[in-house]
Amino acid sequence: MRFSYLILLILSTSLFAQKKVNESVVATELEAHLSFLAADEMRGRSTGSPEIDIAANYLAAQYKIFGVKPVKGGQSFFQEVKLEKIIPPT
């Protein structure tokens, strides 16, 4: 019986969240964001490229506009990750 209530709670929460998302998403705004991020000028946003930094900064700016806060104790949406580039022999 408790399992049924849990399923009902999950489904009702999902439907409510979906309704809220559908009310807040505007097709033209979504198209504008996707057009920017998928533009040919972004050259695929490869790891380590300037374009990936442009995309990351764009997303961070959008988070700020929407009122999203960094994780507790964080000052930024960014996390430094050390990467090593390996080029296979030709």
C-alpha positions in Angstrom: 0.0 0.0 0.0 2.8 2.4 0.9 4.4 1.6 -2.5 1.2 2.7 -4.3 1.2 6.0 -2.4 4.9 6.5 -3.3 4.2 5.9 -7.0 1.2 8.2 -6.9 3.3 10.9 -5.2 6.0 10.6 -7.8 3.6 10.7 -10.7 1.7 13.7 -9.4 4.9 15.6 -8.8 6.2 14.8 -12.2 2.9 15.9 -13.9 3.0 19.2 -11.8 6.6 19.8 -12.7 5.9 19.1 -16.4 3.0 21.6 -16.3 5.2 24.3 -14.8 7.9 23.6 -17.4 5.4 23.8 -20.2 4.1 27.1 -18.9 7.6 28.7 -18.6 9.3 27.5 -21.8 8.8 29.7 -24.8 9.6 28.2 -28.1 11.3 31.3 -29.5 13.6 31.6 -26.4 14.5 28.0 -26.6 15.3 28.3 -30.3 17.5 31.3 -29.6 19.5 29.4 -26.9 19.9 26.4 -29.1 20.8 28.4 -32.2 23.6 30.2 -30.3 25.0 27.0 -28.7 24.8 25.0 -32.0 26.0 27.7 -34.3 28.7 26.8 -36.8 30.8 29.6 -35.2 31.0 27.4 -32.1 32.9 24.8 -34.1 31.6 21.9 -32.1 32.7 23.3 -28.7 35.6 20.9 -28.5 37.2 20.3 -25.1 39.9 22.9 -24.4 38.7 25.2 -27.2 37.8 28.8 -26.8 34.3 27.9 -28.0 33.7 25.6 -25.0 34.6 28.6 -22.7 32.2 30.8 -24.6 29.4 28.2 -24.2 30.2 27.7 -20.5 30.1 31.5 -19.9 26.8 31.7 -21.8 25.3 29.0 -19.6 26.6 30.6 -16.4 25.1 33.9 -17.4 21.7 32.2 -18.1 21.9 30.5 -14.7 22.4 33.9 -13.1 19.5 35.4 -15.1 17.2 32.6 -13.9 18.3 33.0 -10.3 20.2 29.8 -10.0 22.8 29.9 -7.3 26.2 28.0 -7.2 26.5 25.1 -4.9 26.6 26.0 -1.2 30.0 27.5 -0.4 30.8 28.0 -4.1 31.4 31.4 -5.7 31.1 30.2 -9.2 29.3 27.8 -11.5 32.7 26.5 -12.7 34.8 23.7 -11.4 38.4 23.3 -12.4 39.2 20.0 -13.9 42.8 19.1 -15.0 42.9 17.5 -18.5 45.7 16.0 -20.4 45.8 16.1 -24.2 47.1 13.0 -25.8 47.8 12.9 -29.5 48.2 9.5 -31.0 51.2 8.9 -33.2 50.5 9.1 -37.0 
